[in-house]
Amino acid sequence: MATLKVQRPKGTQDVVPSQMYKWNTVEGIVKDTASAYGFREIRIPTFEDTALFVRSVGDTTDVVQKEMYSVTAKGDADFSLRPEGTAGTIRALIENGILNEGFPQKVFYVLSCFRHEKPQAGRLREFHQFGVEMAGTKDPRADAEVISLAKSIIDTAGLRGIKLFINSIGCPECRAKYHAALKEYFAGRADELCDTCRGRLEKNPMRILDCKSPVCSEIAEGAPVILDYLCEDCREHFEKLQQYLTAMDIKFEINPKIVRGLDYYTKTVFEFVTTDIGAQGTVCGGGRYDGLIETLSGKPCPALGFAMGLERLILTMEKQGLDFAAEDTCDIYIASMGDAASVKAMQMCAELRADGVSAECDVVGRGLKAQMKYADKLGAKFSVVLGDSELESQTAELKNMQTGEKVTLPIDERFKAAFNAMLISHMLSAEEIEEPFDELESGDITD
């Protein structure tokens, strides 16, 4: 085999056909669950004006400072590949007038995101997210519903040992007091902080709490706690959220260290965390961002949501040995010998496919033995061999590739209906299959 001269970029992965069933499983779960909660799908561009992320995500975040892939096309403004889904989705809701259609507006998306960071298990430079956004409500019941949706997905996937951590990071008013307390605390050890955190000290000291540096993390252990600085409104909101979660039998732990990595969050923040996939154990993270829409449009509108990494979801399911929906395989392979038989095989495949059957036939020019080996590789459920004698008798043997059992079927216009009956019977027990076999052999099944 020739050596590949150009390989995929670092921090990306190919999802090959043999693995797609896992992705189809998790995408089906997230979409079906979101729809059951009344969320509608939205699709947004892969890249946005860089200013959108600077204004929303925050110019002091690692995402904006270090991780965005930004480009400039001649004659255009600066664009960046989306590092997350919320900013672009909110921009789309505003720009398309969706926020004028009544509240709450509830949307979900499945998309790829891009961040230039060190690749590791559960962290890629191109990764995929499922996310939801709800706009137009400041009620803590909305927070509980969004958390409930995330938990429903986790439960439907069958994940075990996933812990929910919640916190409140307050509103701008109470957070200003907290920032002052943090500045005073970190100022005493400013010379020990990393260069990035020394820059954050004046602009956004809460970001220091999220620093991955071991030294900064150790210093942050003794920092003031945001829950001690919440205003009355934020405290009441957080307490009601806990009441709703308890009423819904959703177990949680309060973790005052959760601040999330993006600047637009306010009040409720939460994470679903596993220990099964190493350091990158946050399967889902989200919260409330009541100021984001006003930042982008000038019009106040509360909102909240979460994002769930699909790679991490799949990785966790694999680590826990959970089942994925069975991979789709070929329903029938129609092998042929001779030109006339190959024409008939093409005709029969076309008719079956029009009925939604996954049908394959030879398009390479293989001999019969090689065709049957290929049918095995495809995982074909049934096979038929056509040759001159089959064309003359207008009948052929349908073989169950799993059991080896065979039944003779007409290969005229009755074949499609007969095979569909066989395909349905494939899931039944041998005893239940006998009756359709008898009907087929007696010629009772017709169009």
DALINQUI-V263009 format. One record per residue. N is the residue number from 1. OMEGA is omega in degrees with one decimal (none if undefined). Layout:
BEGIN
n = [N | N]
omega = [OMEGA | OMEGA]
END
This chain:
BEGIN
n = [1 | 2 | 3 | 4 | 5 | 6 | 7 | 8 | 9 | 10 | 11 | 12 | 13 | 14 | 15 | 16 | 17 | 18 | 19 | 20 | 21 | 22 | 23 | 24 | 25 | 26 | 27 | 28 | 29 | 30 | 31 | 32 | 33 | 34 | 35 | 36 | 37 | 38 | 39 | 40 | 41 | 42 | 43 | 44 | 45 | 46 | 47 | 48 | 49 | 50 | 51 | 52 | 53 | 54 | 55 | 56 | 57 | 58 | 59 | 60 | 61 | 62 | 63 | 64 | 65 | 66 | 67 | 68 | 69 | 70 | 71 | 72 | 73 | 74 | 75 | 76 | 77 | 78 | 79 | 80 | 81 | 82 | 83 | 84 | 85 | 86 | 87 | 88 | 89 | 90 | 91 | 92 | 93 | 94 | 95 | 96 | 97 | 98 | 99 | 100 | 101 | 102 | 103 | 104 | 105 | 106 | 107 | 108 | 109 | 110 | 111 | 112 | 113 | 114 | 115 | 116 | 117 | 118 | 119 | 120 | 121 | 122 | 123 | 124 | 125 | 126 | 127 | 128 | 129 | 130 | 131 | 132 | 133 | 134 | 135 | 136 | 137 | 138 | 139 | 140 | 141 | 142 | 143 | 144 | 145 | 146 | 147 | 148 | 149 | 150 | 151 | 152 | 153 | 154 | 155 | 156 | 157 | 158 | 159 | 160 | 161 | 162 | 163 | 164 | 165 | 166 | 167 | 168 | 169 | 170 | 171 | 172 | 173 | 174 | 175 | 176 | 177 | 178 | 179 | 180 | 181 | 182 | 183 | 184 | 185 | 186 | 187 | 188 | 189 | 190 | 191 | 192 | 193 | 194 | 195 | 196 | 197 | 198 | 199 | 200 | 201 | 202 | 203 | 204 | 205 | 206 | 207 | 208 | 209 | 210 | 211 | 212 | 213 | 214 | 215 | 216 | 217 | 218 | 219 | 220 | 221 | 222 | 223 | 224 | 225 | 226 | 227 | 228 | 229 | 230 | 231 | 232 | 233 | 234 | 235 | 236 | 237 | 238 | 239 | 240 | 241 | 242 | 243 | 244 | 245 | 246 | 247 | 248 | 249 | 250 | 251 | 252 | 253 | 254 | 255 | 256 | 257 | 258 | 259 | 260 | 261 | 262 | 263 | 264 | 265 | 266 | 267 | 268 | 269 | 270 | 271 | 272 | 273 | 274 | 275 | 276 | 277 | 278 | 279 | 280 | 281 | 282 | 283 | 284 | 285 | 286 | 287 | 288 | 289 | 290 | 291 | 292 | 293 | 294 | 295 | 296 | 297 | 298 | 299 | 300 | 301 | 302 | 303 | 304 | 305 | 306 | 307 | 308 | 309 | 310 | 311 | 312 | 313 | 314 | 315 | 316 | 317 | 318 | 319 | 320 | 321 | 322 | 323 | 324 | 325 | 326 | 327 | 328 | 329 | 330 | 331 | 332 | 333 | 334 | 335 | 336 | 337 | 338 | 339 | 340 | 341 | 342 | 343 | 344 | 345 | 346 | 347 | 348 | 349 | 350 | 351 | 352 | 353 | 354 | 355 | 356 | 357 | 358 | 359 | 360 | 361 | 362 | 363 | 364 | 365 | 366 | 367 | 368 | 369 | 370 | 371 | 372 | 373 | 374 | 375 | 376 | 377 | 378 | 379 | 380 | 381 | 382 | 383 | 384 | 385 | 386 | 387 | 388 | 389 | 390 | 391 | 392 | 393 | 394 | 395 | 396 | 397 | 398 | 399 | 400 | 401 | 402 | 403 | 404 | 405 | 406 | 407 | 408 | 409 | 410 | 411 | 412 | 413 | 414 | 415 | 416 | 417 | 418 | 419 | 420 | 421 | 422 | 423 | 424 | 425 | 426 | 427 | 428 | 429 | 430 | 431 | 432 | 433 | 434 | 435 | 436 | 437 | 438 | 439 | 440 | 441 | 442 | 443 | 444 | 445 | 446 | 447]
omega = [-178.6 | 178.2 | 178.6 | -175.7 | 178.7 | -178.1 | -178.2 | -178.5 | 177.7 | 177.8 | 175.1 | 177.9 | 173.2 | 172.1 | -173.9 | -176.2 | -177.0 | 178.8 | -174.4 | -178.9 | 177.2 | 179.0 | 178.0 | 178.8 | -174.9 | 178.1 | 176.2 | 179.3 | -174.9 | -179.1 | -179.3 | -179.0 | 178.8 | 178.5 | 179.0 | 177.6 | 176.3 | 178.4 | -179.8 | -176.2 | 175.0 | 176.5 | -175.5 | -179.7 | 178.5 | 178.6 | -178.1 | 171.2 | -177.7 | -178.9 | 179.4 | -177.6 | 177.0 | -178.2 | -173.3 | -177.0 | 177.6 | -175.7 | 177.1 | -177.7 | 175.1 | -178.1 | -177.8 | -174.4 | -169.7 | -161.3 | -174.4 | 171.6 | -176.3 | -179.1 | 174.6 | 175.4 | -176.3 | 178.1 | -178.7 | 173.9 | 176.1 | 176.5 | 176.6 | 170.8 | -173.5 | 175.8 | 178.1 | -171.1 | -171.7 | -174.1 | -180.0 | 179.1 | 178.1 | 175.5 | -179.6 | 178.6 | -180.0 | -172.7 | -178.6 | 175.3 | -176.6 | 179.9 | 176.1 | -172.9 | -179.1 | -175.5 | -4.4 | 169.9 | -175.1 | -178.5 | 173.4 | -179.1 | 168.3 | -173.9 | 175.9 | 177.7 | -172.5 | 175.1 | 180.0 | 178.9 | -176.4 | -179.1 | 174.2 | -178.5 | 179.8 | 179.2 | -178.7 | 177.0 | 165.9 | -178.6 | -173.8 | -177.8 | 161.4 | -179.6 | 174.2 | 174.1 | 175.5 | -177.0 | 172.2 | 177.4 | 175.5 | -176.2 | 178.0 | 174.4 | 177.0 | 177.0 | -179.7 | -179.4 | 179.5 | 176.6 | 178.3 | 177.5 | 179.2 | 179.4 | 178.4 | 177.5 | -179.8 | 179.6 | 179.9 | 177.4 | 178.6 | -177.3 | -180.0 | 174.0 | 178.0 | -179.1 | 175.7 | 175.5 | 179.7 | 176.9 | 169.9 | 177.5 | 170.8 | 178.3 | -179.5 | -176.8 | -178.6 | 179.6 | 177.3 | 178.0 | 179.4 | 177.9 | 179.8 | 178.8 | 177.9 | 179.9 | -180.0 | -178.8 | -175.3 | -179.6 | 180.0 | -179.6 | -175.6 | -177.7 | 179.0 | -178.1 | 175.1 | -176.9 | -179.0 | -177.3 | 174.8 | 175.8 | 179.8 | -171.5 | -179.3 | -173.7 | -175.6 | -175.6 | 177.0 | -179.8 | 178.2 | -179.8 | -176.7 | -177.6 | -178.3 | 178.5 | -180.0 | -179.4 | 179.9 | 178.8 | 179.5 | 178.7 | -177.2 | -179.1 | -177.1 | -176.6 | 174.6 | -177.5 | -175.9 | -176.5 | 178.5 | -175.4 | -178.1 | 173.8 | -175.7 | -178.5 | -179.5 | 179.1 | 179.0 | 178.2 | -177.8 | 178.9 | 178.1 | 176.7 | 180.0 | 177.7 | -179.2 | 179.5 | 178.6 | 179.3 | -179.7 | 179.4 | 175.6 | -177.6 | -178.0 | 171.7 | 176.5 | 178.6 | -176.3 | -180.0 | 179.5 | 176.4 | -173.9 | -172.0 | -174.5 | -171.1 | -171.0 | -177.6 | 174.8 | 176.8 | -171.8 | 167.4 | -178.2 | 176.8 | 167.8 | -169.6 | 173.7 | 175.1 | -172.3 | -175.0 | 175.0 | -172.0 | -177.7 | -170.7 | 179.2 | -179.1 | -177.1 | 177.2 | 179.6 | -180.0 | -175.3 | 178.5 | -172.0 | -177.8 | -172.7 | -177.5 | 177.6 | 178.0 | -175.9 | -173.7 | -175.9 | -178.5 | -179.1 | 176.1 | -179.4 | -178.8 | 179.8 | 178.7 | 175.4 | 173.6 | -177.6 | -179.4 | -177.4 | 177.6 | -179.2 | 177.6 | 179.0 | -179.5 | 179.1 | 177.7 | 178.4 | -178.9 | -178.6 | 176.2 | -178.0 | -178.2 | 169.9 | 176.7 | -176.3 | 177.8 | 176.8 | 177.5 | -179.6 | 178.4 | -177.4 | 173.2 | -178.7 | 179.0 | -176.5 | 174.9 | 179.6 | -175.1 | -177.8 | 179.6 | 179.7 | 176.4 | 179.2 | 179.3 | 178.3 | -180.0 | -177.9 | 177.9 | -179.8 | -179.7 | 179.7 | -179.6 | 177.9 | 178.1 | 178.8 | 178.8 | 175.1 | -174.6 | -180.0 | 172.0 | -174.5 | 174.4 | -177.2 | -175.8 | -179.3 | 169.6 | -175.5 | -178.3 | 179.6 | 177.4 | -177.9 | 173.8 | 179.6 | 177.3 | 176.5 | 179.9 | 178.4 | -174.7 | -177.5 | 179.9 | -179.3 | 174.0 | 175.8 | 176.2 | 178.8 | 173.7 | -177.4 | -177.3 | 179.0 | 179.0 | -179.2 | -177.8 | -177.3 | 174.4 | 177.2 | 179.4 | 173.9 | -176.1 | 170.7 | -171.8 | -179.4 | -175.3 | -176.1 | -178.9 | -177.2 | 175.1 | -178.9 | -179.2 | 171.2 | 178.8 | 174.4 | -176.1 | 179.9 | -173.2 | -174.9 | 179.6 | -179.3 | -178.9 | 177.8 | 176.7 | 178.5 | -178.5 | 176.5 | -178.5 | -176.4 | -178.0 | -177.0 | 179.0 | -179.5 | -179.4 | -179.1 | -178.0 | -173.9 | -176.7 | 175.4 | 177.3 | -178.6 | -179.4 | -178.7 | -176.8 | 178.9 | 177.3 | -176.2 | -177.4 | -179.3 | 173.3 | none]
END
